[in-house]
Amino acid sequence: MASLLRPLRFRFTHAADIQEYGDDWHVYNEAEWTALPARELMRYEIEIGIPLVDVMDGVRKSSAFGDLAASWLALKLEGSALRFSDYNPHVMMIEWERVPQDETEPEDVSEGKAPAPESSEGSAPADSPQGNTSPMAPVVLQQLPATD
């Protein structure tokens, strides 16, 4: 789907977060979680409290809530049992970068800021002020109300 971001990876850099969540790289992959069955997606929406499309929008804007929900969702898909209500990292200190298409190891970012994420369309949006994720053009995705 052309409106999905290419996979991003992130790691915690604040000492308290490293102690709580580790210093490994984790992957936020919209293509992976949007392929889940509807009721599973609805359970995530109920736990987060907003539609997942708003999480996607928040990642593109590098909002605190977007980065919080996206990083939690990535951890959940890795098998974490962590509840969203208990998840409270220092989101503005999370390091985000694109997952290289031809690599599986983290890029060397010792020279400075990591490259900005790209949309799956291949055009790199301008960097956000935080340098975490980049905004992109609004994407309209179908939303249905959550049900119990």
DRENVEXVEX-930950 format. One record per residue (C-alpha): residue number from 1; residue in three letters; chain; x, y, z. Coordinates in nm, 3 decimals. Example, Ala and Ser with C-alpha at 12.3 -4.5 7.8 and 13.67 -1.06 7.14 Angstrom:
{num:1, residu:ALA, chaine:A, px:1.230, py:-0.450, pz:0.780}
{num:2, residu:SER, chaine:A, px:1.367, py:-0.106, pz:0.714}
***
This chain:
{num:1, residu:MET, chaine:A, px:0.000, py:0.000, pz:0.000}
{num:2, residu:ALA, chaine:A, px:0.159, py:0.326, pz:-0.115}
{num:3, residu:SER, chaine:A, px:0.032, py:0.531, pz:0.182}
{num:4, residu:LEU, chaine:A, px:0.223, py:0.326, pz:0.441}
{num:5, residu:LEU, chaine:A, px:0.561, py:0.433, pz:0.573}
{num:6, residu:ARG, chaine:A, px:0.861, py:0.220, pz:0.501}
{num:7, residu:PRO, chaine:A, px:0.961, py:0.036, pz:0.820}
{num:8, residu:LEU, chaine:A, px:1.124, py:0.246, pz:1.090}
{num:9, residu:ARG, chaine:A, px:1.336, py:0.121, pz:1.375}
{num:10, residu:PHE, chaine:A, px:1.385, py:0.277, pz:1.712}
{num:11, residu:ARG, chaine:A, px:1.576, py:0.230, pz:2.033}
{num:12, residu:PHE, chaine:A, px:1.555, py:0.384, pz:2.375}
{num:13, residu:THR, chaine:A, px:1.835, py:0.622, pz:2.473}
{num:14, residu:HIS, chaine:A, px:1.729, py:0.758, pz:2.813}
{num:15, residu:ALA, chaine:A, px:1.898, py:0.564, pz:3.095}
{num:16, residu:ALA, chaine:A, px:1.571, py:0.487, pz:3.275}
{num:17, residu:ASP, chaine:A, px:1.415, py:0.361, pz:2.951}
{num:18, residu:ILE, chaine:A, px:1.715, py:0.144, pz:2.870}
{num:19, residu:GLN, chaine:A, px:1.687, py:-0.009, pz:3.215}
{num:20, residu:GLU, chaine:A, px:1.311, py:-0.064, pz:3.171}
{num:21, residu:TYR, chaine:A, px:1.286, py:-0.159, pz:2.801}
{num:22, residu:GLY, chaine:A, px:1.644, py:-0.242, pz:2.695}
{num:23, residu:ASP, chaine:A, px:1.871, py:-0.088, pz:2.433}
{num:24, residu:ASP, chaine:A, px:1.785, py:-0.316, pz:2.141}
{num:25, residu:TRP, chaine:A, px:1.646, py:-0.190, pz:1.811}
{num:26, residu:HIS, chaine:A, px:1.273, py:-0.244, pz:1.753}
{num:27, residu:VAL, chaine:A, px:1.082, py:-0.211, pz:1.427}
{num:28, residu:TYR, chaine:A, px:0.768, py:-0.009, pz:1.361}
{num:29, residu:ASN, chaine:A, px:0.626, py:-0.162, pz:1.043}
{num:30, residu:GLU, chaine:A, px:0.287, py:-0.036, pz:0.931}
{num:31, residu:ALA, chaine:A, px:0.261, py:-0.302, pz:0.660}
{num:32, residu:GLU, chaine:A, px:0.299, py:-0.572, pz:0.927}
{num:33, residu:TRP, chaine:A, px:0.035, py:-0.452, pz:1.168}
{num:34, residu:THR, chaine:A, px:-0.217, py:-0.327, pz:0.912}
{num:35, residu:ALA, chaine:A, px:-0.227, py:-0.684, pz:0.777}
{num:36, residu:LEU, chaine:A, px:-0.363, py:-0.814, pz:1.111}
{num:37, residu:PRO, chaine:A, px:-0.725, py:-0.929, pz:1.139}
{num:38, residu:ALA, chaine:A, px:-0.980, py:-0.657, pz:1.213}
{num:39, residu:ARG, chaine:A, px:-1.073, py:-0.769, pz:1.565}
{num:40, residu:GLU, chaine:A, px:-0.709, py:-0.776, pz:1.672}
{num:41, residu:LEU, chaine:A, px:-0.665, py:-0.422, pz:1.538}
{num:42, residu:MET, chaine:A, px:-0.980, py:-0.318, pz:1.722}
{num:43, residu:ARG, chaine:A, px:-0.836, py:-0.456, pz:2.050}
{num:44, residu:TYR, chaine:A, px:-0.529, py:-0.236, pz:2.001}
{num:45, residu:GLU, chaine:A, px:-0.749, py:0.066, pz:1.928}
{num:46, residu:ILE, chaine:A, px:-0.950, py:0.005, pz:2.244}
{num:47, residu:GLU, chaine:A, px:-0.636, py:-0.031, pz:2.458}
{num:48, residu:ILE, chaine:A, px:-0.473, py:0.279, pz:2.306}
{num:49, residu:GLY, chaine:A, px:-0.797, py:0.475, pz:2.310}
{num:50, residu:ILE, chaine:A, px:-0.782, py:0.612, pz:1.954}
{num:51, residu:PRO, chaine:A, px:-0.805, py:0.473, pz:1.601}
{num:52, residu:LEU, chaine:A, px:-0.481, py:0.328, pz:1.466}
{num:53, residu:VAL, chaine:A, px:-0.497, py:0.569, pz:1.173}
{num:54, residu:ASP, chaine:A, px:-0.441, py:0.846, pz:1.430}
{num:55, residu:VAL, chaine:A, px:-0.130, py:0.662, pz:1.551}
{num:56, residu:MET, chaine:A, px:-0.006, py:0.653, pz:1.191}
{num:57, residu:ASP, chaine:A, px:-0.072, py:1.026, pz:1.157}
{num:58, residu:GLY, chaine:A, px:0.105, py:1.093, pz:1.488}
{num:59, residu:VAL, chaine:A, px:0.417, py:0.908, pz:1.371}
{num:60, residu:ARG, chaine:A, px:0.425, py:1.121, pz:1.058}
{num:61, residu:LYS, chaine:A, px:0.400, py:1.437, pz:1.270}
{num:62, residu:SER, chaine:A, px:0.643, py:1.308, pz:1.535}
{num:63, residu:SER, chaine:A, px:0.390, py:1.383, pz:1.808}
{num:64, residu:ALA, chaine:A, px:0.454, py:1.255, pz:2.157}
{num:65, residu:PHE, chaine:A, px:0.137, py:1.047, pz:2.145}
{num:66, residu:GLY, chaine:A, px:0.212, py:0.912, pz:1.797}
{num:67, residu:ASP, chaine:A, px:0.563, py:0.804, pz:1.892}
{num:68, residu:LEU, chaine:A, px:0.439, py:0.660, pz:2.222}
{num:69, residu:ALA, chaine:A, px:0.164, py:0.454, pz:2.060}
{num:70, residu:ALA, chaine:A, px:0.377, py:0.346, pz:1.763}
{num:71, residu:SER, chaine:A, px:0.666, py:0.230, pz:1.980}
{num:72, residu:TRP, chaine:A, px:0.426, py:0.044, pz:2.211}
{num:73, residu:LEU, chaine:A, px:0.256, py:-0.121, pz:1.915}
{num:74, residu:ALA, chaine:A, px:0.593, py:-0.233, pz:1.779}
{num:75, residu:LEU, chaine:A, px:0.680, py:-0.385, pz:2.117}
{num:76, residu:LYS, chaine:A, px:0.342, py:-0.561, pz:2.130}
{num:77, residu:LEU, chaine:A, px:0.399, py:-0.716, pz:1.789}
{num:78, residu:GLU, chaine:A, px:0.734, py:-0.844, pz:1.917}
{num:79, residu:GLY, chaine:A, px:0.545, py:-1.027, pz:2.191}
{num:80, residu:SER, chaine:A, px:0.561, py:-0.782, pz:2.482}
{num:81, residu:ALA, chaine:A, px:0.287, py:-0.819, pz:2.743}
{num:82, residu:LEU, chaine:A, px:0.325, py:-0.453, pz:2.843}
{num:83, residu:ARG, chaine:A, px:-0.006, py:-0.268, pz:2.881}
{num:84, residu:PHE, chaine:A, px:-0.037, py:0.068, pz:2.710}
{num:85, residu:SER, chaine:A, px:-0.147, py:0.231, pz:3.036}
{num:86, residu:ASP, chaine:A, px:0.182, py:0.118, pz:3.197}
{num:87, residu:TYR, chaine:A, px:0.407, py:0.225, pz:2.909}
{num:88, residu:ASN, chaine:A, px:0.573, py:0.561, pz:2.973}
{num:89, residu:PRO, chaine:A, px:0.914, py:0.606, pz:2.806}
{num:90, residu:HIS, chaine:A, px:1.083, py:0.939, pz:2.740}
{num:91, residu:VAL, chaine:A, px:0.948, py:0.948, pz:2.384}
{num:92, residu:MET, chaine:A, px:1.138, py:1.257, pz:2.272}
{num:93, residu:MET, chaine:A, px:1.461, py:1.074, pz:2.350}
{num:94, residu:ILE, chaine:A, px:1.377, py:0.767, pz:2.144}
{num:95, residu:GLU, chaine:A, px:1.610, py:0.739, pz:1.844}
{num:96, residu:TRP, chaine:A, px:1.423, py:0.667, pz:1.519}
{num:97, residu:GLU, chaine:A, px:1.560, py:0.585, pz:1.174}
{num:98, residu:ARG, chaine:A, px:1.461, py:0.414, pz:0.851}
{num:99, residu:VAL, chaine:A, px:1.524, py:0.044, pz:0.824}
{num:100, residu:PRO, chaine:A, px:1.768, py:0.014, pz:0.533}
{num:101, residu:GLN, chaine:A, px:1.616, py:-0.192, pz:0.254}
{num:102, residu:ASP, chaine:A, px:1.936, py:-0.389, pz:0.197}
{num:103, residu:GLU, chaine:A, px:2.063, py:-0.416, pz:0.555}
{num:104, residu:THR, chaine:A, px:1.953, py:-0.579, pz:0.875}
{num:105, residu:GLU, chaine:A, px:2.197, py:-0.402, pz:1.109}
{num:106, residu:PRO, chaine:A, px:2.151, py:-0.042, pz:1.235}
{num:107, residu:GLU, chaine:A, px:2.310, py:0.230, pz:1.022}
{num:108, residu:ASP, chaine:A, px:2.613, py:0.411, pz:1.162}
{num:109, residu:VAL, chaine:A, px:2.471, py:0.734, pz:1.302}
{num:110, residu:SER, chaine:A, px:2.789, py:0.847, pz:1.480}
{num:111, residu:GLU, chaine:A, px:2.829, py:1.136, pz:1.232}
{num:112, residu:GLY, chaine:A, px:2.510, py:1.303, pz:1.356}
{num:113, residu:LYS, chaine:A, px:2.140, py:1.274, pz:1.299}
{num:114, residu:ALA, chaine:A, px:1.991, py:0.959, pz:1.148}
{num:115, residu:PRO, chaine:A, px:1.834, py:0.990, pz:0.803}
{num:116, residu:ALA, chaine:A, px:1.469, py:1.097, pz:0.789}
{num:117, residu:PRO, chaine:A, px:1.211, py:0.823, pz:0.731}
{num:118, residu:GLU, chaine:A, px:1.073, py:0.796, pz:0.383}
{num:119, residu:SER, chaine:A, px:0.727, py:0.713, pz:0.268}
{num:120, residu:SER, chaine:A, px:0.691, py:0.393, pz:0.069}
{num:121, residu:GLU, chaine:A, px:0.653, py:0.616, pz:-0.237}
{num:122, residu:GLY, chaine:A, px:1.024, py:0.689, pz:-0.208}
{num:123, residu:SER, chaine:A, px:1.014, py:1.065, pz:-0.148}
{num:124, residu:ALA, chaine:A, px:1.173, py:1.184, pz:0.174}
{num:125, residu:PRO, chaine:A, px:0.969, py:1.448, pz:0.359}
{num:126, residu:ALA, chaine:A, px:1.142, py:1.736, pz:0.534}
{num:127, residu:ASP, chaine:A, px:1.285, py:1.660, pz:0.877}
{num:128, residu:SER, chaine:A, px:1.070, py:1.727, pz:1.179}
{num:129, residu:PRO, chaine:A, px:1.203, py:1.964, pz:1.446}
{num:130, residu:GLN, chaine:A, px:1.268, py:1.668, pz:1.678}
{num:131, residu:GLY, chaine:A, px:1.453, py:1.470, pz:1.412}
{num:132, residu:ASN, chaine:A, px:1.263, py:1.158, pz:1.514}
{num:133, residu:THR, chaine:A, px:1.016, py:1.107, pz:1.235}
{num:134, residu:SER, chaine:A, px:0.909, py:1.318, pz:0.942}
{num:135, residu:PRO, chaine:A, px:0.571, py:1.461, pz:0.852}
{num:136, residu:MET, chaine:A, px:0.418, py:1.369, pz:0.523}
{num:137, residu:ALA, chaine:A, px:0.109, py:1.458, pz:0.329}
{num:138, residu:PRO, chaine:A, px:-0.217, py:1.364, pz:0.503}
{num:139, residu:VAL, chaine:A, px:-0.337, py:1.015, pz:0.426}
{num:140, residu:VAL, chaine:A, px:-0.705, py:0.930, pz:0.428}
{num:141, residu:LEU, chaine:A, px:-0.771, py:0.581, pz:0.556}
{num:142, residu:GLN, chaine:A, px:-1.106, py:0.420, pz:0.619}
{num:143, residu:GLN, chaine:A, px:-1.217, py:0.443, pz:0.982}
{num:144, residu:LEU, chaine:A, px:-1.490, py:0.238, pz:1.141}
{num:145, residu:PRO, chaine:A, px:-1.614, py:0.293, pz:1.496}
{num:146, residu:ALA, chaine:A, px:-1.476, py:0.058, pz:1.759}
{num:147, residu:THR, chaine:A, px:-1.725, py:-0.186, pz:1.907}
{num:148, residu:ASP, chaine:A, px:-1.719, py:-0.386, pz:2.226}
***
